[in-house]
Amino acid sequence: MDSSVIFNVVTTGIAVVAVVTSVVLGARQARIAQHANHISVMVDLLQEFRSVDFHEQHDYLCTRLGAEHDPEGGVRGLPAEAKAAFYNVVYYYQSFANLAVFELLDETLMVTVLRTRIVSVWQAVRPFVERERELRGETGGGSYMSIFEELARLAAALPPGHVLDALAQTRRRAARSRLLR
């Protein structure tokens, strides 16, 4: 073989390796940037979660709403205190769901963190939401709170041990990473 052919093959090989490396590193960096966006959004939204008022309203919805009020009037038929709790808590979770729909937030991350609470709130408000849909004339399930309903469905479908499984997987990856160094 001629030395110029060998030189061309070697330089072409180096160029291919450089392009592949650039693509792989670029994709990894994009994934890291996306995760960084998810974290900042989660931190911002979880600030409300630390509020005492939020927790009192959350508890009100989950423990007293159905016992104290008939869903016949829908959401619009609730008295002011109950309606305020409904809007503050349900729309809080709806915000997470909207961000997940537009892929601004990783829904698995969000559902993992808030799984039990999302499911319990949906169970408490479901009769009121369904009646509100009827009062609005929405047929076929309706669109009122449909994104929150879907979020609750995803949360309920997530196995209860998901957080522990994810934690174990992260620890295994970290251990493997330390071994490779």
C-alpha positions as CSV (number, residue, x, y, z in Angstrom):
1,M,0.0,0.0,0.0
2,D,1.1,3.5,-0.8
3,S,2.0,5.7,2.1
4,S,-0.4,8.5,1.0
5,V,-3.3,6.0,1.0
6,I,-2.4,4.9,4.5
7,F,-2.1,8.5,5.6
8,N,-5.6,9.2,4.1
9,V,-7.2,6.2,5.8
10,V,-5.7,7.2,9.2
11,T,-6.7,10.8,8.9
12,T,-10.2,9.8,7.8
13,G,-10.5,7.4,10.8
14,I,-9.4,10.2,13.1
15,A,-11.9,12.6,11.6
16,V,-14.7,10.0,12.0
17,V,-13.7,9.4,15.7
18,A,-13.7,13.1,16.3
19,V,-17.2,13.6,14.8
20,V,-18.6,10.6,16.7
21,T,-17.1,11.9,19.9
22,S,-18.5,15.4,19.3
23,V,-22.0,14.0,18.7
24,V,-21.9,11.8,21.8
25,L,-20.6,14.6,24.0
26,G,-23.1,17.1,22.6
27,A,-26.0,14.7,23.2
28,R,-24.8,14.1,26.7
29,Q,-24.4,17.8,27.4
30,A,-27.9,18.5,26.1
31,R,-29.3,15.8,28.4
32,I,-27.5,17.3,31.4
33,A,-28.8,20.8,30.5
34,Q,-32.3,19.4,30.3
35,H,-32.0,17.8,33.7
36,A,-30.7,21.1,35.1
37,N,-33.8,22.8,33.8
38,H,-36.0,20.2,35.4
39,I,-34.3,20.6,38.8
40,S,-34.7,24.4,38.8
41,V,-38.4,24.1,37.9
42,M,-39.0,21.5,40.6
43,V,-37.3,23.6,43.2
44,D,-39.4,26.7,42.3
45,L,-42.6,24.7,42.4
46,L,-41.7,22.9,45.6
47,Q,-41.3,26.2,47.4
48,E,-45.1,26.4,47.6
49,F,-45.1,22.9,49.0
50,R,-43.2,24.1,52.1
51,S,-46.1,26.5,53.0
52,V,-48.2,25.6,56.1
53,D,-51.3,27.0,54.3
54,F,-50.8,24.7,51.4
55,H,-50.6,21.7,53.6
56,E,-53.7,22.8,55.6
57,Q,-55.6,23.2,52.3
58,H,-54.3,19.8,51.0
59,D,-55.4,18.1,54.2
60,Y,-58.8,19.8,54.0
61,L,-59.3,18.5,50.5
62,C,-58.2,15.0,51.3
63,T,-60.1,14.6,54.6
64,R,-63.0,17.0,54.8
65,L,-64.1,18.1,51.3
66,G,-66.2,15.0,50.5
67,A,-67.5,14.7,54.0
68,E,-68.6,18.3,54.3
69,H,-69.8,19.1,50.8
70,D,-72.0,17.4,48.2
71,P,-70.4,17.2,44.7
72,E,-73.8,17.9,43.1
73,G,-72.9,21.6,42.7
74,G,-69.5,20.8,41.1
75,V,-66.6,22.9,41.9
76,R,-68.6,26.1,41.2
77,G,-71.0,25.1,44.0
78,L,-68.4,24.9,46.7
79,P,-68.3,27.6,49.4
80,A,-65.4,30.1,49.4
81,E,-63.1,28.2,51.8
82,A,-63.5,24.9,50.0
83,K,-63.1,26.6,46.5
84,A,-59.9,28.4,47.6
85,A,-58.4,25.1,48.8
86,F,-59.5,23.4,45.6
87,Y,-58.0,26.0,43.3
88,N,-54.8,26.4,45.3
89,V,-54.0,22.7,45.6
90,V,-55.4,21.3,42.4
91,Y,-54.0,24.0,40.2
92,Y,-50.7,23.6,41.9
93,Y,-50.5,20.0,40.7
94,Q,-52.0,21.0,37.4
95,S,-49.0,23.3,36.9
96,F,-46.7,20.3,37.3
97,A,-48.8,18.4,34.8
98,N,-48.8,21.2,32.3
99,L,-45.0,21.5,32.5
100,A,-44.7,17.7,31.9
101,V,-47.0,17.8,28.9
102,F,-44.8,20.4,27.3
103,E,-41.7,18.5,28.3
104,L,-40.4,21.3,30.5
105,L,-40.3,18.9,33.4
106,D,-39.6,15.2,33.7
107,E,-43.0,13.7,34.6
108,T,-41.3,10.6,36.1
109,L,-39.3,12.8,38.4
110,M,-42.3,14.8,39.4
111,V,-44.6,11.8,39.9
112,T,-41.9,10.0,41.9
113,V,-41.7,13.0,44.3
114,L,-45.4,13.7,44.6
115,R,-47.0,10.3,43.9
116,T,-49.1,9.7,47.0
117,R,-50.2,13.3,47.3
118,I,-51.3,13.6,43.7
119,V,-53.3,10.4,43.9
120,S,-55.0,11.3,47.2
121,V,-56.0,14.8,46.0
122,W,-57.4,13.3,42.8
123,Q,-59.5,10.8,44.7
124,A,-60.9,13.6,46.9
125,V,-61.8,16.0,44.1
126,R,-62.8,13.6,41.4
127,P,-66.5,13.6,42.1
128,F,-66.5,17.5,42.1
129,V,-64.5,17.6,38.8
130,E,-66.7,15.0,37.1
131,R,-69.9,17.0,38.2
132,E,-68.3,20.2,37.0
133,R,-67.7,18.7,33.6
134,E,-71.4,17.7,33.4
135,L,-72.4,21.3,34.4
136,R,-70.2,22.7,31.7
137,G,-71.7,20.4,29.2
138,E,-68.5,18.5,28.5
139,T,-69.1,15.1,27.1
140,G,-66.7,12.1,26.7
141,G,-64.8,12.7,29.9
142,G,-64.4,16.4,29.3
143,S,-61.4,18.6,29.4
144,Y,-61.8,20.3,32.7
145,M,-58.8,19.1,34.8
146,S,-58.1,16.3,32.3
147,I,-54.3,17.0,32.5
148,F,-54.4,16.6,36.3
149,E,-56.5,13.5,35.9
150,E,-53.9,12.0,33.6
151,L,-51.2,12.9,36.0
152,A,-53.0,11.2,38.8
153,R,-53.5,8.1,36.6
154,L,-49.7,8.0,35.9
155,A,-49.0,8.5,39.6
156,A,-51.3,5.7,40.6
157,A,-49.7,3.4,38.0
158,L,-46.2,4.0,39.3
159,P,-45.2,1.2,41.7
160,P,-45.0,2.2,45.3
161,G,-41.4,1.0,45.5
162,H,-40.4,3.2,42.5
163,V,-38.5,5.7,44.6
164,L,-36.5,3.0,46.4
165,D,-35.8,1.3,43.1
166,A,-34.6,4.5,41.5
167,L,-32.4,5.2,44.5
168,A,-30.9,1.7,44.4
169,Q,-30.2,2.2,40.6
170,T,-28.5,5.5,41.2
171,R,-26.3,4.0,43.9
172,R,-25.4,1.1,41.6
173,R,-24.4,3.5,38.8
174,A,-22.4,5.6,41.2
175,A,-20.6,2.5,42.5
176,R,-19.8,1.4,38.9
177,S,-18.6,4.8,38.1
178,R,-16.2,4.8,41.0
179,L,-14.9,1.4,40.0
180,L,-14.1,2.6,36.5
181,R,-12.0,5.5,37.7
